[in-house]
Structures are given as C-alpha cells and as structure tokens.
C-alpha cells in the first residue's frame, strides 16, 4: 500500500481516488462559479451603464472584479507555497460558492433598488467642472461631463456620459441639471443630464 504524496492518504489503485475526486470536484465547482461570476460581471456592467449609482464607493462592475480576484488569489497561493491544491479542495469549493453568491445578491439588490423605486425623479442643479472625450477599445467615442452637485448634504463630483449634442452645448462653469432617482433602498442613481433646459 502506497501513500499519496499530495494528500497523504494510503491507496492501492494506480491513482489516489481521494485526490482525483477532489480535483474533479474543485474543477466542477470552479467552472460553474466562474460562469456565475462572469454573468454577474456582465449584469454589473449593464447595471453600471444603464442605472449608475450616484454616491457609492464601488460600482457593481467594480464589486464583480473584486469578487473575481478573490478566487484567483486563493487558487494561486497554494501553488506559490507548494501545497497541492487538492488539500485546499473544500475551502476553494466553499469560497467559489460564497463569492458567486455574493455577487449575484449584490447585483439583484441594485436591480431591485431601481425596479422598486417609486419616488419621483429630482432635477438637481449641477455645475460642469470639466469635459472629456474618450475612445473605447472598440473605437467608440464617448463624451463625459464631470459635474459638481450637492446631494444629501454632501458635495459630489460625478462623471456622466452624454450625447455629442449635449457635450457641445455645455461648457465648464455652466449650470445644468442632473436627474437623480432616490432609489427604493435610498441608494440614489442618476439619470439624464439636462443641458439648457
């Protein structure tokens, strides 16, 4: 009877049945969780571009990226310290399930904040601080107005993507209005920028 060098279990077969089961279990959970994480990132991207939060330290997409990096760290640390990943199987499996679940709950919470919002939108006066033109990796041009406004007794600066027409109509120092939706769970999200109205 031999002892497996990876997990320390005795075995008689050609391969250690414990390690093979652990590897396949980790791979199976990892694949499923990566699909959930990927879907969460896509939903977060959609949420951030459709209903951007007004005063929140991390966007939904940002939360998704943070939660995506956590499993990758847990997968690389055992390799760096030369511990077989099969010894970490239960912890890695649990971590993938928790991370995927947290991302899904966060995105659902943000979507419900928008969907259940019954408050009327508020037009908040804002000052144009700067104007920026950027290009995406796919060659698309986007126009951003950086606005300074007072919301919930706090001075905020937010970047808002606008149409080329609104971008050309607004100049730094101009007074514009930002449509703010208070949100069902008091998590305000911003709507359109009203220029010259």
GROMACS elastic network, one bead per residue, 0.5 to 0.9 nm:
[ bonds ]
;  ai    aj funct       b0    kb
    1    10     6  0.64523   500
    1    11     6  0.59143   500
    1    12     6  0.52641   500
    1    13     6  0.88117   500
    2     9     6  0.84301   500
    2    10     6  0.55230   500
    2    11     6  0.56187   500
    2    12     6  0.63749   500
    2    13     6  0.89179   500
    3     6     6  0.88188   500
    3     7     6  0.83346   500
    3     8     6  0.56710   500
    3     9     6  0.55265   500
    3    11     6  0.61653   500
    3    12     6  0.86846   500
    3    16     6  0.85620   500
    4     7     6  0.57031   500
    4     9     6  0.54275   500
    4    10     6  0.60709   500
    4    11     6  0.70278   500
    4    15     6  0.85165   500
    4    16     6  0.63596   500
    4    19     6  0.84560   500
    5     8     6  0.56091   500
    5     9     6  0.81482   500
    6     9     6  0.83614   500
    6    19     6  0.75543   500
    6    83     6  0.80646   500
    6    84     6  0.58432   500
    6    85     6  0.86538   500
    6    86     6  0.73573   500
    6    87     6  0.75494   500
    7    10     6  0.89396   500
    7    16     6  0.86892   500
    7    18     6  0.79070   500
    7    19     6  0.68000   500
    7    84     6  0.76212   500
    7    86     6  0.70483   500
    7    87     6  0.61265   500
    9    16     6  0.77682   500
    9    18     6  0.75719   500
    9    19     6  0.88733   500
   10    16     6  0.79163   500
   11    14     6  0.83196   500
   11    15     6  0.77948   500
   11    16     6  0.58957   500
   11    17     6  0.75815   500
   11    18     6  0.87876   500
   12    15     6  0.80520   500
   12    16     6  0.78697   500
   13    16     6  0.66389   500
   13    17     6  0.77260   500
   14    17     6  0.88780   500
   15    18     6  0.87987   500
   15    19     6  0.81795   500
   15    20     6  0.75081   500
   16    19     6  0.55555   500
   16    20     6  0.63843   500
   16    21     6  0.86995   500
   17    20     6  0.52309   500
   17    21     6  0.60591   500
   17    22     6  0.85111   500
   18    21     6  0.52904   500
   18    22     6  0.61505   500
   18    23     6  0.86496   500
   18    86     6  0.87766   500
   19    23     6  0.59732   500
   19    24     6  0.84926   500
   19    86     6  0.60027   500
   19    87     6  0.83159   500
   20    23     6  0.51401   500
   20    24     6  0.61414   500
   20    25     6  0.84084   500
   20    86     6  0.84312   500
   21    24     6  0.53055   500
   21    25     6  0.59922   500
   21    26     6  0.85877   500
   22    25     6  0.50096   500
   22    26     6  0.60666   500
   22    27     6  0.84733   500
   22    85     6  0.89408   500
   22    86     6  0.57371   500
   22    87     6  0.82652   500
   22    88     6  0.89566   500
   22    89     6  0.59171   500
   22    90     6  0.81719   500
   23    26     6  0.52194   500
   23    27     6  0.60812   500
   23    28     6  0.85007   500
   23    85     6  0.78900   500
   23    86     6  0.58975   500
   23    89     6  0.72635   500
   24    27     6  0.50350   500
   24    28     6  0.59484   500
   24    29     6  0.85450   500
   25    28     6  0.51246   500
   25    29     6  0.61632   500
   25    30     6  0.83491   500
   25    89     6  0.76552   500
   25    90     6  0.89786   500
   25    93     6  0.78372   500
   26    29     6  0.52754   500
   26    30     6  0.58037   500
   26    31     6  0.84505   500
   26    85     6  0.89325   500
   26    86     6  0.80362   500
   26    89     6  0.58352   500
   26    90     6  0.79347   500
   26    92     6  0.70174   500
   26    93     6  0.58369   500
   27    30     6  0.50053   500
   27    31     6  0.60411   500
   27    32     6  0.86176   500
   27    93     6  0.88880   500
   28    31     6  0.53329   500
   28    32     6  0.63583   500
   28    33     6  0.85922   500
   29    32     6  0.52071   500
   29    33     6  0.59410   500
   29    34     6  0.83856   500
   29    92     6  0.88471   500
   29    93     6  0.60913   500
   29    94     6  0.89138   500
   29    96     6  0.71825   500
   29    97     6  0.76438   500
   30    33     6  0.51198   500
   30    34     6  0.58994   500
   30    35     6  0.85787   500
   30    71     6  0.89290   500
   30    92     6  0.83030   500
   30    93     6  0.71168   500
   30    96     6  0.64427   500
   30    97     6  0.85398   500
   31    34     6  0.51267   500
   31    35     6  0.63558   500
   31    36     6  0.87735   500
   32    35     6  0.52501   500
   32    36     6  0.64309   500
   32    37     6  0.87030   500
   32    96     6  0.89347   500
   32    97     6  0.89759   500
   33    37     6  0.59791   500
   33    38     6  0.83913   500
   33    96     6  0.58471   500
   33    97     6  0.63713   500
   33    99     6  0.81858   500
   33   100     6  0.57842   500
   33   101     6  0.87532   500
   34    38     6  0.58889   500
   34    39     6  0.84034   500
   34    68     6  0.82433   500
   34    96     6  0.80511   500
   34   100     6  0.76972   500
   35    39     6  0.60766   500
   35    40     6  0.84463   500
   35   100     6  0.88644   500
   36    39     6  0.50703   500
   36    40     6  0.60311   500
   36    41     6  0.85843   500
   36   100     6  0.58692   500
   36   101     6  0.82668   500
   36   103     6  0.85186   500
   36   104     6  0.77446   500
   37    41     6  0.61274   500
   37    42     6  0.86064   500
   37    64     6  0.72113   500
   37    65     6  0.89394   500
   37    67     6  0.80163   500
   37    68     6  0.67009   500
   37    99     6  0.79018   500
   37   100     6  0.53809   500
   37   101     6  0.86604   500
   37   103     6  0.70024   500
   37   104     6  0.79459   500
   38    41     6  0.50599   500
   38    42     6  0.62326   500
   38    43     6  0.85825   500
   38    64     6  0.85025   500
   38    68     6  0.85288   500
   39    42     6  0.50555   500
   39    43     6  0.60972   500
   39    44     6  0.84475   500
   39   104     6  0.86171   500
   40    44     6  0.59277   500
   40    45     6  0.84849   500
   40    60     6  0.88069   500
   40    61     6  0.82293   500
   40    64     6  0.66200   500
   40   100     6  0.78545   500
   40   103     6  0.60808   500
   40   104     6  0.58833   500
   40   107     6  0.69631   500
   41    45     6  0.60696   500
   41    46     6  0.85551   500
   41    60     6  0.78274   500
   41    61     6  0.56958   500
   41    62     6  0.85518   500
   41    63     6  0.85326   500
   41    64     6  0.52623   500
   41    65     6  0.71908   500
   41    68     6  0.87129   500
   41   103     6  0.82106   500
   41   107     6  0.89581   500
   42    45     6  0.50662   500
   42    46     6  0.62310   500
   42    47     6  0.85479   500
   42    61     6  0.77933   500
   42    64     6  0.89332   500
   43    46     6  0.50236   500
   43    47     6  0.59967   500
   43    48     6  0.85262   500
   43    60     6  0.82644   500
   43    61     6  0.79531   500
   43   104     6  0.89206   500
   43   107     6  0.69542   500
   44    48     6  0.60029   500
   44    49     6  0.85188   500
   44    59     6  0.77460   500
   44    62     6  0.80629   500
   44    63     6  0.82393   500
   44    64     6  0.69316   500
   44   103     6  0.88635   500
   44   107     6  0.62577   500
   45    48     6  0.51731   500
   45    49     6  0.61959   500
   45    50     6  0.85031   500
   45    59     6  0.87434   500
   45    60     6  0.70370   500
   45    61     6  0.52103   500
   45    62     6  0.88544   500
   46    49     6  0.52877   500
   46    50     6  0.59377   500
   46    51     6  0.81140   500
   46    61     6  0.85255   500
   47    50     6  0.52210   500
   47    51     6  0.54102   500
   47    52     6  0.66745   500
   47    53     6  0.89291   500
   47    59     6  0.88262   500
   47    60     6  0.69825   500
   47    61     6  0.80549   500
   47   107     6  0.78554   500
   47   110     6  0.78267   500
   47   111     6  0.72843   500
   48    51     6  0.55814   500
   48    53     6  0.72160   500
   48    59     6  0.64940   500
   48    60     6  0.63183   500
   48    61     6  0.67848   500
   49    52     6  0.59753   500
   50   191     6  0.85630   500
   51   111     6  0.86319   500
   51   114     6  0.74773   500
   51   189     6  0.60808   500
   51   190     6  0.65792   500
   51   191     6  0.70360   500
   52    59     6  0.76697   500
   52    60     6  0.88097   500
   52   188     6  0.88131   500
   52   189     6  0.55025   500
   52   190     6  0.58710   500
   52   191     6  0.78073   500
   53    56     6  0.61453   500
   53    59     6  0.71369   500
   53    60     6  0.87870   500
   53   110     6  0.88218   500
   53   187     6  0.71523   500
   53   188     6  0.59716   500
   53   190     6  0.61691   500
   54   151     6  0.89579   500
   54   156     6  0.86831   500
   54   158     6  0.73858   500
   54   180     6  0.78033   500
   54   181     6  0.89628   500
   54   187     6  0.78197   500
   54   188     6  0.55161   500
   54   190     6  0.55852   500
   55   151     6  0.86519   500
   55   156     6  0.75900   500
   55   158     6  0.84172   500
   55   187     6  0.78703   500
   55   188     6  0.70218   500
   55   189     6  0.78647   500
   56    59     6  0.68571   500
   56   187     6  0.80763   500
   56   188     6  0.87071   500
   58    61     6  0.79117   500
   58    62     6  0.55649   500
   58    63     6  0.61633   500
   59    63     6  0.62545   500
   59    64     6  0.85649   500
   60    63     6  0.51192   500
   60    64     6  0.62385   500
   60    65     6  0.87741   500
   60   103     6  0.85421   500
   60   106     6  0.75030   500
   60   107     6  0.65738   500
   60   110     6  0.79240   500
   61    65     6  0.63117   500
   61    66     6  0.87363   500
   62    65     6  0.51313   500
   62    66     6  0.62794   500
   62    67     6  0.86086   500
   63    66     6  0.51250   500
   63    67     6  0.61419   500
   63    68     6  0.85114   500
   63   103     6  0.73450   500
   63   106     6  0.83646   500
   64    67     6  0.50999   500
   64    68     6  0.60244   500
   64    69     6  0.86853   500
   64   103     6  0.61357   500
   64   107     6  0.89361   500
   65    69     6  0.62200   500
   65    70     6  0.88201   500
   66    69     6  0.52843   500
   66    70     6  0.65656   500
   67    70     6  0.53807   500
   67    71     6  0.73291   500
   67    99     6  0.59303   500
   67   100     6  0.77577   500
   67   102     6  0.81666   500
   67   103     6  0.70213   500
   68    71     6  0.60887   500
   68    72     6  0.69295   500
   68    99     6  0.76817   500
   68   100     6  0.84601   500
   69    72     6  0.51436   500
   69    73     6  0.62462   500
   69    74     6  0.87785   500
   70    73     6  0.52541   500
   70    74     6  0.64223   500
   70    75     6  0.87881   500
   70    95     6  0.85921   500
   70    96     6  0.88856   500
   70    99     6  0.79058   500
   71    74     6  0.50335   500
   71    75     6  0.61706   500
   71    76     6  0.87022   500
   71    92     6  0.75634   500
   71    95     6  0.69096   500
   71    96     6  0.63223   500
   71    99     6  0.76795   500
   72    75     6  0.50463   500
   72    76     6  0.62278   500
   72    77     6  0.86458   500
   73    76     6  0.52065   500
   73    77     6  0.60022   500
   74    77     6  0.55173   500
   74    78     6  0.71365   500
   74    92     6  0.69849   500
   74    95     6  0.84480   500
   75    78     6  0.63845   500
   75    79     6  0.72178   500
   75    85     6  0.74092   500
   75    88     6  0.88689   500
   75    92     6  0.74398   500
   76    79     6  0.51943   500
   76    80     6  0.62077   500
   76    81     6  0.88301   500
   76    85     6  0.89237   500
   77    80     6  0.50459   500
   77    81     6  0.62857   500
   77    82     6  0.84732   500
   77    83     6  0.85209   500
   78    81     6  0.52725   500
   78    82     6  0.59652   500
   78    84     6  0.64647   500
   78    85     6  0.59924   500
   78    87     6  0.88815   500
   78    88     6  0.77236   500
   79    83     6  0.59690   500
   79    84     6  0.67596   500
   79    85     6  0.69422   500
   80    83     6  0.76824   500
   81    84     6  0.89189   500
   82    85     6  0.88062   500
   83    86     6  0.84344   500
   83    87     6  0.73027   500
   83    88     6  0.84085   500
   84    87     6  0.57640   500
   84    88     6  0.74658   500
   85    88     6  0.52386   500
   85    89     6  0.64694   500
   85    92     6  0.86617   500
   86    89     6  0.50051   500
   86    90     6  0.85038   500
   87    90     6  0.79085   500
   87    91     6  0.88086   500
   88    91     6  0.54590   500
   88    92     6  0.59761   500
   88    93     6  0.84779   500
   89    92     6  0.52217   500
   89    93     6  0.59908   500
   89    94     6  0.85727   500
   90    93     6  0.51540   500
   90    94     6  0.61943   500
   90    95     6  0.85327   500
   91    94     6  0.52048   500
   91    95     6  0.60190   500
   91    96     6  0.86367   500
   92    95     6  0.50117   500
   92    96     6  0.61416   500
   92    97     6  0.86164   500
   93    96     6  0.53594   500
   93    97     6  0.63785   500
   93    98     6  0.87791   500
   94    97     6  0.51675   500
   94    98     6  0.61634   500
   94    99     6  0.85872   500
   95    98     6  0.51445   500
   95    99     6  0.60207   500
   95   100     6  0.84888   500
   96    99     6  0.52392   500
   96   100     6  0.60638   500
   96   101     6  0.83830   500
   97   100     6  0.53766   500
   97   101     6  0.60263   500
   97   102     6  0.86046   500
   98   101     6  0.50300   500
   98   102     6  0.60184   500
   98   103     6  0.86258   500
   99   102     6  0.51527   500
   99   103     6  0.62952   500
   99   104     6  0.86882   500
  100   103     6  0.53100   500
  100   104     6  0.62827   500
  100   105     6  0.86912   500
  101   104     6  0.51942   500
  101   105     6  0.61343   500
  101   106     6  0.86044   500
  102   105     6  0.51222   500
  102   106     6  0.60883   500
  102   107     6  0.86514   500
  103   106     6  0.51336   500
  103   107     6  0.62207   500
  103   108     6  0.85381   500
  104   107     6  0.52941   500
  104   108     6  0.60799   500
  104   109     6  0.84994   500
  105   108     6  0.51026   500
  105   109     6  0.59820   500
  105   110     6  0.86302   500
  106   109     6  0.50437   500
  106   110     6  0.62692   500
  106   111     6  0.86652   500
  107   110     6  0.51223   500
  107   111     6  0.61458   500
  107   112     6  0.85621   500
  108   111     6  0.50676   500
  108   112     6  0.60436   500
  108   113     6  0.84819   500
  109   112     6  0.51793   500
  109   113     6  0.61602   500
  109   114     6  0.88824   500
  109   185     6  0.89148   500
  110   114     6  0.66014   500
  110   115     6  0.87961   500
  110   185     6  0.89278   500
  110   187     6  0.82740   500
  111   114     6  0.52306   500
  111   115     6  0.60808   500
  111   116     6  0.84534   500
  112   116     6  0.56094   500
  112   117     6  0.79338   500
  112   183     6  0.89566   500
  112   184     6  0.75256   500
  112   185     6  0.85194   500
  113   116     6  0.57473   500
  113   117     6  0.60687   500
  113   183     6  0.53659   500
  113   185     6  0.56149   500
  113   186     6  0.79303   500
  113   187     6  0.69060   500
  113   188     6  0.85653   500
  113   189     6  0.89744   500
  114   117     6  0.52985   500
  114   118     6  0.89007   500
  114   181     6  0.83737   500
  114   183     6  0.58511   500
  114   184     6  0.66194   500
  114   185     6  0.87828   500
  114   187     6  0.87902   500
  114   188     6  0.88303   500
  114   189     6  0.78585   500
  115   118     6  0.83635   500
  115   183     6  0.85714   500
  115   184     6  0.78783   500
  116   183     6  0.76596   500
  116   184     6  0.54893   500
  116   185     6  0.86281   500
  117   120     6  0.84144   500
  117   181     6  0.77483   500
  117   182     6  0.73974   500
  117   185     6  0.78898   500
  118   182     6  0.88365   500
  118   183     6  0.77304   500
  118   184     6  0.67930   500
  119   122     6  0.88740   500
  119   181     6  0.70532   500
  119   182     6  0.64042   500
  119   183     6  0.70576   500
  119   184     6  0.74926   500
  120   181     6  0.69463   500
  120   182     6  0.78721   500
  121   179     6  0.62704   500
  121   180     6  0.55765   500
  121   182     6  0.69717   500
  121   191     6  0.85428   500
  122   178     6  0.80423   500
  122   179     6  0.55768   500
  122   180     6  0.51636   500
  122   181     6  0.63545   500
  122   182     6  0.78566   500
  123   177     6  0.56912   500
  123   178     6  0.55434   500
  123   180     6  0.62768   500
  123   181     6  0.89560   500
  123   194     6  0.84982   500
  124   149     6  0.73216   500
  124   150     6  0.77884   500
  124   151     6  0.78867   500
  124   176     6  0.84103   500
  124   177     6  0.52987   500
  124   178     6  0.51744   500
  124   179     6  0.62385   500
  124   180     6  0.68182   500
  125   148     6  0.88826   500
  125   149     6  0.65697   500
  125   150     6  0.79588   500
  125   175     6  0.67611   500
  125   176     6  0.59041   500
  125   178     6  0.64074   500
  125   179     6  0.89182   500
  126   147     6  0.59345   500
  126   148     6  0.54575   500
  126   150     6  0.75653   500
  126   174     6  0.83741   500
  126   175     6  0.57744   500
  126   176     6  0.53200   500
  126   177     6  0.54983   500
  126   178     6  0.65318   500
  127   146     6  0.84533   500
  127   147     6  0.54616   500
  127   148     6  0.51723   500
  127   149     6  0.65671   500
  127   172     6  0.75974   500
  127   173     6  0.58182   500
  127   174     6  0.57144   500
  127   176     6  0.61370   500
  127   177     6  0.82295   500
  128   131     6  0.76749   500
  128   145     6  0.65304   500
  128   146     6  0.59395   500
  128   148     6  0.64941   500
  128   170     6  0.74014   500
  128   171     6  0.66879   500
  128   173     6  0.52085   500
  128   174     6  0.54936   500
  128   175     6  0.65591   500
  128   176     6  0.71201   500
  129   145     6  0.74797   500
  129   146     6  0.54016   500
  129   147     6  0.54787   500
  129   148     6  0.64342   500
  129   157     6  0.84375   500
  129   171     6  0.84045   500
  129   172     6  0.51541   500
  129   173     6  0.61480   500
  129   174     6  0.83271   500
  130   144     6  0.83999   500
  130   145     6  0.60710   500
  130   146     6  0.51482   500
  130   147     6  0.74053   500
  130   171     6  0.78336   500
  130   172     6  0.54574   500
  130   173     6  0.83208   500
  131   143     6  0.75954   500
  131   144     6  0.58734   500
  131   146     6  0.62092   500
  131   167     6  0.75126   500
  131   170     6  0.84587   500
  131   171     6  0.74973   500
  131   172     6  0.70171   500
  132   142     6  0.84502   500
  132   143     6  0.60322   500
  132   144     6  0.51260   500
  132   145     6  0.64904   500
  132   146     6  0.79152   500
  132   167     6  0.89045   500
  133   141     6  0.70351   500
  133   142     6  0.59256   500
  133   144     6  0.62838   500
  133   145     6  0.89533   500
  134   140     6  0.82887   500
  134   141     6  0.56901   500
  134   142     6  0.53177   500
  134   143     6  0.64662   500
  134   144     6  0.78820   500
  135   138     6  0.78838   500
  135   139     6  0.57521   500
  135   140     6  0.54349   500
  135   142     6  0.61140   500
  135   143     6  0.88514   500
  136   139     6  0.52332   500
  136   140     6  0.51941   500
  136   141     6  0.64347   500
  136   142     6  0.75930   500
  137   140     6  0.73758   500
  142   161     6  0.67976   500
  142   162     6  0.76752   500
  142   163     6  0.79763   500
  142   164     6  0.80804   500
  143   160     6  0.82572   500
  143   161     6  0.54854   500
  143   162     6  0.56393   500
  143   163     6  0.66275   500
  143   164     6  0.64289   500
  143   166     6  0.89734   500
  143   167     6  0.64065   500
  144   159     6  0.61782   500
  144   160     6  0.53416   500
  144   162     6  0.59455   500
  144   163     6  0.86518   500
  144   167     6  0.73319   500
  145   158     6  0.82412   500
  145   159     6  0.57031   500
  145   160     6  0.53245   500
  145   161     6  0.64035   500
  145   162     6  0.70365   500
  145   167     6  0.70447   500
  145   170     6  0.82878   500
  145   172     6  0.87635   500
  145   193     6  0.89780   500
  146   157     6  0.66793   500
  146   158     6  0.56140   500
  146   160     6  0.62992   500
  146   161     6  0.88017   500
  146   172     6  0.88890   500
  147   156     6  0.80185   500
  147   157     6  0.54426   500
  147   158     6  0.53362   500
  147   159     6  0.62292   500
  147   160     6  0.74325   500
  147   176     6  0.85928   500
  147   178     6  0.86111   500
  148   155     6  0.70378   500
  148   156     6  0.56438   500
  148   158     6  0.66382   500
  149   154     6  0.82540   500
  149   155     6  0.57580   500
  149   156     6  0.53754   500
  149   157     6  0.64772   500
  149   158     6  0.81438   500
  149   178     6  0.85604   500
  150   153     6  0.62151   500
  150   154     6  0.55102   500
  150   156     6  0.60799   500
  150   157     6  0.88467   500
  151   154     6  0.53180   500
  151   155     6  0.64371   500
  151   156     6  0.69486   500
  152   155     6  0.83877   500
  160   190     6  0.86987   500
  160   192     6  0.83396   500
  160   193     6  0.75320   500
  161   167     6  0.87998   500
  161   192     6  0.89034   500
  161   193     6  0.86061   500
  162   165     6  0.80995   500
  162   166     6  0.61855   500
  162   167     6  0.62557   500
  162   192     6  0.79218   500
  162   193     6  0.71121   500
  163   166     6  0.53615   500
  163   167     6  0.61487   500
  163   168     6  0.87481   500
  164   168     6  0.61968   500
  164   169     6  0.86253   500
  165   168     6  0.52876   500
  165   169     6  0.62106   500
  165   170     6  0.87999   500
  166   170     6  0.61845   500
  166   193     6  0.82174   500
  166   194     6  0.81021   500
  166   195     6  0.62593   500
  166   196     6  0.88185   500
  167   170     6  0.55509   500
  167   171     6  0.79487   500
  167   195     6  0.88022   500
  168   171     6  0.74918   500
  169   195     6  0.70458   500
  169   196     6  0.77058   500
  170   173     6  0.86137   500
  170   174     6  0.63572   500
  170   175     6  0.84850   500
  170   176     6  0.79625   500
  170   195     6  0.65657   500
  170   196     6  0.79986   500
  171   174     6  0.55925   500
  171   175     6  0.89590   500
  172   175     6  0.87925   500
  174   195     6  0.88157   500
  175   195     6  0.79507   500
  175   196     6  0.82300   500
  176   193     6  0.71241   500
  176   194     6  0.59080   500
  176   195     6  0.51178   500
  176   196     6  0.67247   500
  176   197     6  0.79032   500
  177   192     6  0.85059   500
  177   193     6  0.58553   500
  177   195     6  0.66981   500
  177   196     6  0.86614   500
  177   197     6  0.81543   500
  178   190     6  0.71746   500
  178   191     6  0.68915   500
  178   192     6  0.61254   500
  178   194     6  0.61408   500
  178   195     6  0.88405   500
  179   189     6  0.88353   500
  179   190     6  0.59565   500
  179   192     6  0.54510   500
  179   193     6  0.63139   500
  179   194     6  0.75189   500
  180   183     6  0.88888   500
  180   188     6  0.67421   500
  180   189     6  0.59561   500
  180   191     6  0.57637   500
  180   192     6  0.81577   500
  181   184     6  0.89939   500
  181   187     6  0.86692   500
  181   188     6  0.55763   500
  181   189     6  0.53441   500
  181   190     6  0.59819   500
  181   191     6  0.70379   500
  182   185     6  0.81607   500
  182   186     6  0.57523   500
  182   187     6  0.64082   500
  182   189     6  0.65893   500
  182   190     6  0.85905   500
  183   187     6  0.51001   500
  183   189     6  0.65845   500
  184   187     6  0.70744   500
  184   188     6  0.83850   500
  185   188     6  0.82300   500
  190   193     6  0.87399   500
  194   197     6  0.61123   500
